[in-house]
Amino acid sequence: MTHEDAPAAAAPGSEPEPAPLRRFRRDRRHKTLGGVCAGLGRHCDMDPVIFRIGLAVLAVTGGVGLIFYGFAWLFVAYDDEDENEFRKLLTGRVDGPGLAAIITALVGCGVFLSMLNNGGALSFAAVLALLLAGAGYWSQRRTTTAEADPVAAQAVADAPPEAQAPPVAGAPSWWRDPIVKDGTHVGGTGYFWGPPDLARAASGAPSGGGAGGWGRPVAPKRPPGPRGIGALTFLGAVVAGLVGAGVTWEDRSLGHSLQTGLACALAVFGLGIAVSAFRGRTGVGSVVLAVITAGLLTASAALPSNISTRWMHRDWVPASASDVSAKYELGSGVGTLDLTKVRPGSGKTVAVHVEVGAGQARVIVPAGATVELHAEVGVGDVQLPGDASKDVDVQPGVEKRATLDPPAGAKASGTVELHVEVGVGQVEVSRAS
């Protein structure tokens, strides 16, 4: 070997090229679910069981483990692939692993939001996450700073090139040079085999060929893809939601019944998407429906707990001040409290509380009583005596405090402390004639 053929030596004083950084990739061979923990173990040179246990604890204590695992599953590709699951979803290739990654991240976000008020659990999760990150960083630095074996490096450099598989017959790499070098051949294309259309055109053969014709390979039949289970998942979610809501419809509040039904439906969606990661196939519609169901479940949790599932009309007519109860309640419907016959007496006070979950609360106060009113409406309107406009102005968070004096000429008959509370609906206060 001459000096020209020898590899160029590094110039004196020049720094050697840094070793290429190892990229974090998921491990397909040793995966349990998505290969995230196996990839972390290989990347940090640690036992992947450490990451599996740590992320499981983080998933329970604050949902951080599910969030990290879901997004890593979605955005980190396998070690033998170039595309991650997110890019596959963007190109329309919706499959089970990508949907399972999205559901895992969404469930983790829901658990995290539900644990925001638990400072102890979040603090523990933060400390454990820092410990896992620190251990992985230290192990990775320890591995990268270790000295490489010079004998092994030289053996790799001197190794012969890897053997390649022979080319496929009929591919362009098998084309031969023309038989006549100057290109003056007559007939044929000058190739033993080559582009089928050119060969047929030169020989006068028809270009159709068909299956089994020379020069054109027969395309193999593609195996049937996995059977879609999106329709079955949707049907199961509807049935589970109806059953869950129907079981609690009679003896629970409206919000509790809706939460039960939507939670059952969301569980079926999650189960269907999880099953599709290993068997079957669900479309992006299942993910959209699961997200919508989760949003409805969150909205149903915000409903007042006293809204019942049955709409009712109820009248309360106490005959005297001693018959007035401290509190009147109605879940859903129209509740009317008639205090026309109530006479507290001069210098005396009667306190009463009316609460309606959804609907209308109507209160008729005595003609000669002074009313200390405190009205609260979650979403709705408040109508008081003397309001010129009868239009209903629906607003969120309506609260009014007012003192309603008796009309001129009416005989004073004491004071009524009235507290009316409606979750969704209207408060209407009128005075007896």
Order of alpha helices (4+ residues) and beta strands (2+ residues): alpha-alpha-alpha-alpha-alpha-alpha-alpha-alpha-alpha-alpha-alpha-beta-beta-beta-beta-beta-beta
